[in-house]
Amino acid sequence: MIGEWMDPRKTFGKAVTDLAEINKDIVVLSADSGKSSGFGQFIEKYPERYFECGIMEQGVIGLASGLATTGKIPVFCAIAPFVTARPFEMFRNDLGYMKQNAKIVGRNCGITYSDLGATHHSLDDFALMRMIPGVVILAPQDPYEIIDAVQAMIDWKGPVYMRIGNPKIRVLYDRKPFVIGQGRKISEGDDVTLVTTGSVTAFAMEAVEILVREGIHVDHIGMPTVWPLDEKLLLESVKKTGKVITVEEHYVKGGLGSIVLESLNANNIAIPVKMHGVPHEYASNGPYDELMAYYRLDGKGIAEIVREMFR
């Protein structure tokens, strides 16, 4: 039901558990984080398919690679910086280079682990993961996209990285099939293209509502697949609007905005582009809502960013 609020971690864990009943090859790996990742029910139902490894993320990535060689589909979920930055070399070599069919999920992504500060923020995960050839990057935007993204990543043959947040998120729109590499047109407009991903999309939708009352009509594209990017949808929009703004709960460098810029450049499209995210610095800590407002990533802040394009 549109507007319903759901816990992203519980939603994710239940989706994996439900699929595990059908697909016996699914196994879950943990680095002392199984229940926190939403796998309580999985542990009860499939204890023989749950591997608790302790706090050794580098080793868990290697174990995931080994299990994948036997035909298993390992799913490893932990705090986002601990599954991307900490074991980067193992991810690059054991999963990426070997093209292993493993699914790595970073929870509490972006600044959603707000109170714990920079060590627990994940503002570089898109940048890190997209440097590994062949890795698909997913950032579902609402609870049902999380469920459907889980199905899509299990069906995909090869390494996948997916990020999910921590606070409850609401159902944003009608459910539709999740296709890796396919974006979603959220609103139609002729004035500016707005490209967002992950849970920040909900804040962007609030901004669009504010802006339309001011006479600014936004062509809003949600990208639940960060890589590979839906170039077709992006190019159709920017050819109509002539300007683009990207918004992400990630460093302003290296993420969705950089990918969009590279796409425009590759297609010889020269238009005004504004990239918005967290500045390239160690982010502050505190209550999540206050941090989002501070970095102008809430609805009001995103509306301000869009207005600046027209000054």
Buried (B, 14 or more C-beta within 10 A) or exposed (E): EEEEEBBBBBBBBBBBBBBBEEEEBBBBBBBEBBBBBBBBBBBEEBEEBBBBBEEBBBBBBBBBBBBBEEEBBBBBBBBBBBBBBBBBEBBBBBBBBBBBBBBBBBBBBBBBBBEEBEEBBBBBBBBBBBEBEEBBBBBBBBBBBBBBBBBBBBEBEBBBBBBBBBBBBBBBBEEEEBEBBBBBEBBEBEBBBBBBBBBBBBBBBBBBEBBBEEEBBBBBBBBBBBBEBBBEBBBBBBEEBEBBBBBBBBBBBBBBBBBBBEBBEEEEBEEEBBBBBBEEEEBBBEEBEEBBBBBBBBBBBBBBBBBEBEE
